[in-house]
């Protein structure tokens, strides 16, 4: 009997070690001069990086992001005397996907994982513990993921003189050579500056 309890405890510990956790890296530098894909129009500098699968997994913690979306890192450095407005809805030529939606679609399955342990727990009661723990762990990992993706998403904002704006825009999968255009509006004169990049 004692050996059976020890064996069940060991199985439980092994299962617990596989619980969902969220670990992600940092975004690249906001220094536009670090990017090969950078354009400068009269002191208004914009850099873009299309994340590949490896970058995406390291920065967003899961490979599923790159499988479903094209994350695009944007850094804007305003070295002019004017302010420029950026808004995801009007400043890019491709519809963006909100970060919280991306996180929901790429998150850990709480029901599937907990159900697997729960069914086994009907026959081996100690497995009910990892069912609860893993369900809670997955939910917490998903909350961390959503908060992190929202934090990394570029904000709709006015870029003041000598100001910086950077972050990620999530868009649907892009084809090789597809154009990604950023449109920045001078808030003083309403003049438009267009920056075009190719995937």
C-alpha positions in Angstrom: 0.0 0.0 0.0 2.8 2.4 1.0 4.6 1.7 -2.4 1.4 2.5 -4.3 1.0 5.8 -2.5 4.6 6.7 -3.2 4.2 5.8 -6.9 1.1 7.9 -7.2 2.8 10.8 -5.5 5.7 10.5 -7.9 3.3 10.5 -10.9 1.6 13.5 -9.5 4.9 15.4 -9.1 5.8 14.5 -12.7 2.5 15.8 -14.0 2.8 19.0 -11.9 6.2 19.7 -13.4 4.5 20.0 -16.8 2.1 22.7 -15.7 1.5 25.7 -18.0 3.8 28.6 -17.4 4.3 31.8 -19.4 7.9 33.0 -20.0 8.7 35.6 -22.7 11.5 37.9 -23.7 11.9 41.6 -24.3 11.2 43.6 -27.3 14.1 44.9 -29.4 15.7 48.3 -28.7 13.7 51.4 -29.6 16.9 52.9 -31.2 15.9 53.1 -34.8 19.5 53.2 -35.9 19.9 49.6 -34.8 17.6 48.4 -37.6 18.5 47.8 -41.3 14.8 48.4 -42.2 14.8 52.1 -41.2 13.6 55.2 -43.2 14.2 58.9 -42.4 12.1 61.7 -43.8 13.3 65.1 -42.7 14.1 63.9 -39.2 11.1 61.7 -38.7 12.6 58.2 -38.5 10.7 54.9 -38.7 12.1 51.4 -38.3 10.2 48.1 -38.8 11.0 44.5 -38.1 8.9 41.6 -39.2 9.3 38.9 -36.6 10.2 35.5 -37.9 9.2 32.3 -36.0 12.3 32.2 -33.7 12.0 35.8 -32.7 8.3 35.5 -32.2 8.6 32.5 -29.9 11.3 34.1 -27.8 9.5 37.4 -27.4 5.9 36.1 -27.0 6.6 32.8 -25.2 4.7 30.6 -27.6 5.2 29.6 -31.2 1.5 29.8 -31.9 1.7 33.6 -32.3 3.8 33.3 -35.5 1.7 30.4 -36.8 -1.5 32.6 -36.7 -0.3 36.2 -37.1 2.5 38.4 -38.4 4.0 40.4 -35.5 5.5 43.6 -36.7 7.8 45.7 -34.5 7.6 49.4 -35.1 9.9 52.1 -33.7 9.3 55.8 -34.4 11.8 58.5 -33.5 10.6 62.1 -34.0 13.5 64.4 -34.4 11.4 67.2 -36.0 9.8 70.3 -34.4 6.3 69.0 -35.1 4.1 66.4 -33.4 2.8 63.4 -35.4 -0.2 61.3 -34.7 -0.1 57.5 -34.8 -3.2 55.3 -34.5 -3.3 51.6 -35.5 -6.8 52.0 -37.1 -5.7 54.8 -39.5 -1.9 54.7 -39.6 -1.3 51.4 -41.2 -2.6 49.9 -44.4 -3.4 46.5 -42.9 -6.0 45.8 -40.3 -4.4 45.1 -36.9 -5.5 42.4 -34.4 -5.9 43.6 -30.8 -3.2 42.2 -28.5 -5.8 40.8 -26.1 -7.4 38.8 -28.9 -4.1 37.5 -30.0 -3.4 36.3 -26.4 -6.8 34.6 -26.2 -6.2 32.7 -29.5 -2.6 31.7 -28.5 -3.2 31.0 -24.8 -3.0 27.7 -22.9 -6.1 25.5 -22.9 -7.4 25.4 -19.4 -10.3 23.0 -20.0 -8.4 20.4 -22.1 -5.5 20.0 -19.7 -7.7 20.0 -16.5 -10.2 17.5 -18.1 -7.4 15.1 -19.0 -6.3 14.9 -15.3 -9.8 15.1 -14.0 -10.9 12.0 -16.0 -7.8 10.1 -14.8 -8.6 11.4 -11.3 -11.9 9.4 -11.3 -9.8 6.2 -11.2 -6.8 7.5 -9.4 -7.9 10.2 -6.9 -4.5 11.8 -6.4 -4.6 13.0 -10.0 -7.5 15.3 -9.1 -4.9 17.6 -7.4 -2.9 18.2 -10.6 -6.2 18.7 -12.5 -7.0 21.6 -10.2 -3.5 23.0 -10.0 -2.9 22.8 -13.8 -6.3 24.4 -14.5 -5.4 27.3 -12.2 -1.8 27.4 -13.5 -3.0 27.7 -17.1 -5.5 30.4 -16.3 -2.8 32.4 -14.5 -0.3 31.9 -17.4 -3.0 33.2 -19.8 -3.6 36.3 -17.7 0.2 37.0 -17.7 0.3 36.4 -21.4 -2.6 38.8 -22.1 -1.0 41.5 -19.8 2.4 41.1 -21.5 1.0 41.2 -25.1 -1.0 44.3 -24.2 2.1 46.0 -22.7 4.1 45.2 -25.8 1.5 46.4 -28.3 2.2 49.8 -29.7 -0.1 52.5 -28.3 -2.2 55.0 -30.3 -0.4 58.2 -29.4 0.9 61.6 -30.4 4.7 61.6 -30.9 6.0 64.9 -29.6 9.2 66.6 -30.9 12.2 64.4 -29.8 9.7 61.8 -28.7 9.8 58.0 -29.2 7.0 55.5 -29.8 7.6 51.8 -30.2 5.8 48.5 -29.9 4.3 45.5 -31.7 1.4 45.5 -34.2 -0.2 42.1 -34.8 -1.7 41.6 -38.3 -2.9 38.6 -40.2 -0.2 36.5 -41.9 1.6 38.4 -44.6 2.9 37.2 -47.9 6.6 37.6 -48.9 7.0 41.0 -50.6 3.7 42.3 -49.2 3.7 46.1 -48.5 3.3 47.4 -45.0 2.7 51.2 -44.9 2.8 53.5 -42.0 1.0 56.9 -42.3 1.9 59.6 -39.9 0.0 62.9 -39.7 1.6 66.2 -38.7 -0.8 67.5 -36.0 0.2 71.1 -36.8 -0.2 71.2 -40.6 -2.1 67.9 -41.3 0.6 67.0 -43.8 1.1 63.2 -44.2 4.3 61.3 -44.3 4.2 57.7 -45.7 6.8 55.0 -44.9 6.6 51.9 -46.9 8.2 48.6 -46.0 8.1 45.1 -47.7 7.7 41.9 -45.8 
